[in-house]
Amino acid sequence: MGDMNFSLTTFNKTGKLMQIEYALARVQQGKMALGIKAKNGVVIATDKKVTTTLVDADEYQKIQNITPTTGFVYAGMGPDFRVIIRNARKAAQKYYLTYREVQPVAQVVRESALLMQEYTQSGGVRPFGVSCLVAGYDDEGPQLFQVDPSGSSFGWKATAIGKNYVNAKNFLERRYTEDMELDDAVHIALLTLRESYEGEMTEGNIEVAIIGEDRVFKILTPSEVKDYLDEAN
């Protein structure tokens, strides 16, 4: 216990908020998720393998849509992710009722980043033990963002979060090109997941979602994922 720091709002001598460091450590224990921005869309994919065959895998979803043009995937604690999703959907609906148009991707990201940042400097709470990848398409084109427990948010061309994220990023750096098409991005996403996947990767234990020039965020069905897996073999 002597090396633990339970203070949320006090910096230590090295300038760190240790509870945020602990939250990031929890994220790195979570199942991997990754995203790739192509020239005509974005793909996000994640490991969703369950620990026992007794779990109904259909009820376990790591990818969620916020607006028709935006979706989230997470690594870390699922219950914390639900809070972020609920807040993001409420903010997006409020925006739509005010302006009668879909909330831009950057503003969806900002709302979630603000919520996560508030939980780093408030008493009686703790940081969210989750990082999110946000995929969307609006007038600015295809976009991919990452939001961390500190409330920081970054735009990415391709990135990974969760367990073995460093190896996944190295793999993406070798494979990524600026002019890749969305279908190519899906194949690379699956290859990246497979690099560090423990056991057999099937359509039942991963999730994939895409958004293209039609600006419709779509979570692929297991049969569609199987087709992509067969092509990637």
Solvent accessible surface area in square Angstrom, and as a share of the most:
residue,aa,sasa,rsa
1,M,178,0.80
2,G,86,0.83
3,D,129,0.67
4,M,86,0.38
5,N,44,0.22
6,F,131,0.55
7,S,41,0.26
8,L,20,0.10
9,T,75,0.44
10,T,81,0.47
11,F,131,0.55
12,N,45,0.23
13,K,212,0.90
14,T,105,0.61
15,G,49,0.47
16,K,98,0.41
17,L,27,0.13
18,M,43,0.19
19,Q,33,0.15
20,I,19,0.10
21,E,63,0.28
22,Y,61,0.23
23,A,8,0.06
24,L,53,0.27
25,A,47,0.36
26,R,85,0.31
27,V,6,0.04
28,Q,84,0.38
29,Q,126,0.56
30,G,7,0.07
31,K,65,0.27
32,M,11,0.05
33,A,0,0.00
34,L,0,0.00
35,G,0,0.00
36,I,1,0.00
37,K,56,0.24
38,A,4,0.03
39,K,116,0.49
40,N,33,0.17
41,G,0,0.00
42,V,0,0.00
43,V,0,0.00
44,I,1,0.00
45,A,0,0.00
46,T,0,0.00
47,D,21,0.11
48,K,17,0.07
49,K,65,0.28
50,V,43,0.25
51,T,134,0.78
52,T,56,0.32
53,T,137,0.80
54,L,165,0.82
55,V,68,0.39
56,D,82,0.42
57,A,32,0.25
58,D,116,0.60
59,E,142,0.64
60,Y,58,0.22
61,Q,94,0.42
62,K,3,0.01
63,I,0,0.00
64,Q,44,0.19
65,N,68,0.35
66,I,14,0.07
67,T,7,0.04
68,P,87,0.55
69,T,17,0.10
70,T,0,0.00
71,G,0,0.00
72,F,0,0.00
73,V,0,0.00
74,Y,14,0.05
75,A,0,0.00
76,G,12,0.11
77,M,59,0.26
78,G,20,0.19
79,P,73,0.46
80,D,12,0.06
81,F,6,0.03
82,R,161,0.59
83,V,51,0.30
84,I,0,0.00
85,I,8,0.04
86,R,152,0.55
87,N,44,0.23
88,A,1,0.01
89,R,94,0.34
90,K,137,0.58
91,A,19,0.14
92,A,8,0.06
93,Q,98,0.44
94,K,148,0.63
95,Y,30,0.11
96,Y,87,0.33
97,L,102,0.51
98,T,89,0.52
99,Y,133,0.51
100,R,161,0.59
101,E,95,0.42
102,V,60,0.35
103,Q,7,0.03
104,P,40,0.25
105,V,0,0.00
106,A,52,0.41
107,Q,53,0.23
108,V,1,0.01
109,V,4,0.02
110,R,135,0.49
111,E,59,0.26
112,S,1,0.00
113,A,9,0.07
114,L,97,0.48
115,L,26,0.13
116,M,0,0.00
117,Q,66,0.29
118,E,91,0.41
119,Y,65,0.25
120,T,7,0.04
121,Q,117,0.52
122,S,44,0.29
123,G,72,0.69
124,G,90,0.86
125,V,58,0.33
126,R,117,0.43
127,P,5,0.03
128,F,9,0.04
129,G,3,0.03
130,V,0,0.00
131,S,2,0.01
132,C,1,0.00
133,L,0,0.00
134,V,0,0.00
135,A,1,0.01
136,G,0,0.00
137,Y,24,0.09
138,D,21,0.11
139,D,124,0.64
140,E,142,0.64
141,G,15,0.14
142,P,25,0.16
143,Q,24,0.11
144,L,3,0.02
145,F,37,0.16
146,Q,19,0.08
147,V,0,0.00
148,D,21,0.11
149,P,0,0.00
150,S,39,0.25
151,G,14,0.13
152,S,41,0.26
153,S,47,0.30
154,F,109,0.46
155,G,55,0.53
156,W,80,0.28
157,K,102,0.43
158,A,18,0.14
159,T,0,0.00
160,A,1,0.01
161,I,6,0.03
162,G,1,0.01
163,K,98,0.42
164,N,57,0.29
165,Y,65,0.25
166,V,83,0.48
167,N,94,0.48
168,A,2,0.02
169,K,49,0.21
170,N,66,0.34
171,F,12,0.05
172,L,4,0.02
173,E,133,0.60
174,R,166,0.60
175,R,109,0.40
176,Y,45,0.17
177,T,70,0.40
178,E,112,0.50
179,D,98,0.51
180,M,11,0.05
181,E,73,0.33
182,L,20,0.10
183,D,79,0.41
184,D,66,0.34
185,A,0,0.00
186,V,0,0.00
187,H,44,0.20
188,I,22,0.11
189,A,0,0.00
190,L,0,0.00
191,L,48,0.24
192,T,1,0.00
193,L,4,0.02
194,R,83,0.30
195,E,114,0.51
196,S,30,0.19
197,Y,28,0.11
198,E,107,0.48
199,G,67,0.64
200,E,139,0.62
201,M,18,0.08
202,T,42,0.24
203,E,52,0.23
204,G,43,0.41
205,N,26,0.13
206,I,4,0.02
207,E,14,0.06
208,V,1,0.01
209,A,0,0.00
210,I,31,0.16
211,I,0,0.00
212,G,12,0.11
213,E,121,0.54
214,D,104,0.54
215,R,94,0.34
216,V,82,0.47
217,F,19,0.08
218,K,90,0.38
219,I,57,0.29
220,L,14,0.07
221,T,64,0.37
222,P,81,0.51
223,S,73,0.47
224,E,51,0.23
225,V,3,0.02
226,K,93,0.40
227,D,84,0.43
228,Y,36,0.14
229,L,9,0.04
230,D,78,0.40
231,E,112,0.50
232,A,23,0.18
233,N,129,0.66
